[in-house]
Structures are given as C-alpha cells and as structure tokens.
Amino acid sequence: LAVGLSFTLSFLYISGAVAVAGLLNMLPITVMGLGTREGTFLVLFKPMAEPLILAFSGLVFLIAQIGGGIISFLLGYSFLFLARKNAAQK
C-alpha cells in the first residue's frame, strides 16, 4: 500500500506506525476507531501530504475489514452448512 501511494518512509517505520494506530484504535474513544487512526497517521507521517496519509489510512481500514469479513463469512457459512446437514440427518 505504501509503495503504491509513493511513501518514502522505511518499511519498519510504516509498520510501527500501523501498529501504534492499531493500539490506539482499541481505546474506546470513537466507533470502530474512526478518527483516532487518521489522527495517529497524520501525526506520525507528518512529512507526507495529507491526502496520501488519509488514503493510506482508509486502505488500511478497508483491508482489515475485508479480511475480517471473509473470515466471518467462511466460518458462518461452515456453521450454517453443518447445522443444515445435522438437521437433514434427523
């Protein structure tokens, strides 16, 4: 993501910033951490342009939600499949 948005910071710095933003997202300040993540990235990536930082923040959020959604879908579908299979056997 960072390479696609032309970030010039090191991989370790970006990884650390994502980890710090993730920790701050866990604080019960806003719904789903909206705002805290963006604020954290704006402070930590200060030398970068704001639109790039906000785009990066949105993409990090989107990828995290898609990953969780896929896992939830697969687990939910497998439980539903097993429940229907058990109901059909009775």
C-alpha positions as CSV (number, residue, x, y, z in Angstrom):
1,L,0.0,0.0,0.0
2,A,2.7,2.5,1.0
3,V,4.7,1.8,-2.2
4,G,1.6,2.3,-4.3
5,L,1.0,5.7,-2.6
6,S,4.7,6.7,-3.1
7,F,5.5,6.8,0.6
8,T,9.2,7.5,1.1
9,L,9.4,6.2,4.7
10,S,11.1,2.9,5.7
11,F,9.1,-0.3,6.0
12,L,9.9,-0.5,9.7
13,Y,8.7,3.0,10.4
14,I,5.4,2.4,8.4
15,S,4.9,-1.0,10.2
16,G,5.5,0.6,13.6
17,A,3.0,3.4,12.7
18,V,0.4,0.9,11.7
19,A,0.9,-1.0,15.0
20,V,0.7,2.2,17.1
21,A,-2.5,3.2,15.2
22,G,-3.9,-0.3,15.8
23,L,-3.2,0.0,19.5
24,L,-4.9,3.4,19.7
25,N,-7.9,2.1,17.8
26,M,-8.5,-0.2,20.7
27,L,-9.2,2.7,23.0
28,P,-13.0,3.2,23.5
29,I,-13.0,6.8,22.1
30,T,-14.8,6.5,18.8
31,V,-16.9,4.0,16.9
32,M,-14.5,1.4,15.3
33,G,-11.6,3.8,15.9
34,L,-12.6,6.2,13.1
35,G,-10.7,9.4,13.7
36,T,-8.1,8.0,16.0
37,R,-6.4,6.1,13.3
38,E,-6.4,9.1,10.9
39,G,-5.1,11.4,13.6
40,T,-2.4,9.0,14.5
41,F,-1.3,8.6,10.9
42,L,-1.4,12.4,10.4
43,V,0.9,12.9,13.3
44,L,3.3,10.0,12.6
45,F,3.5,10.7,8.8
46,K,3.8,14.5,9.1
47,P,6.3,15.0,6.3
48,M,3.9,13.3,3.8
49,A,1.0,15.0,2.1
50,E,-2.3,14.8,4.0
51,P,-4.4,13.3,1.1
52,L,-1.9,10.5,0.8
53,I,-1.9,9.8,4.5
54,L,-5.7,9.7,4.6
55,A,-5.8,7.4,1.6
56,F,-3.4,5.1,3.3
57,S,-5.5,5.1,6.5
58,G,-8.6,4.3,4.6
59,L,-6.9,1.5,2.7
60,V,-5.6,0.0,5.9
61,F,-9.1,0.2,7.4
62,L,-10.6,-1.4,4.3
63,I,-8.2,-4.3,4.1
64,A,-8.7,-5.0,7.8
65,Q,-12.4,-5.1,7.4
66,I,-12.4,-7.2,4.3
67,G,-10.1,-9.7,6.0
68,G,-12.4,-10.0,9.0
69,G,-15.4,-10.1,6.7
70,I,-14.0,-13.0,4.7
71,I,-13.2,-15.0,7.8
72,S,-16.6,-14.3,9.3
73,F,-18.3,-15.3,6.1
74,L,-16.4,-18.6,5.8
75,L,-17.0,-19.5,9.4
76,G,-20.6,-18.5,9.4
77,Y,-21.2,-20.5,6.1
78,S,-19.5,-23.6,7.5
79,F,-21.6,-23.4,10.7
80,L,-24.7,-23.0,8.7
81,F,-23.8,-25.9,6.4
82,L,-23.1,-28.1,9.4
83,A,-26.4,-27.1,11.1
84,R,-28.4,-27.9,7.9
85,K,-26.5,-31.2,7.5
86,N,-27.3,-32.2,11.0
87,A,-31.0,-31.2,10.7
88,A,-31.3,-33.2,7.5
89,Q,-29.9,-36.3,9.2
90,K,-32.5,-36.2,11.9
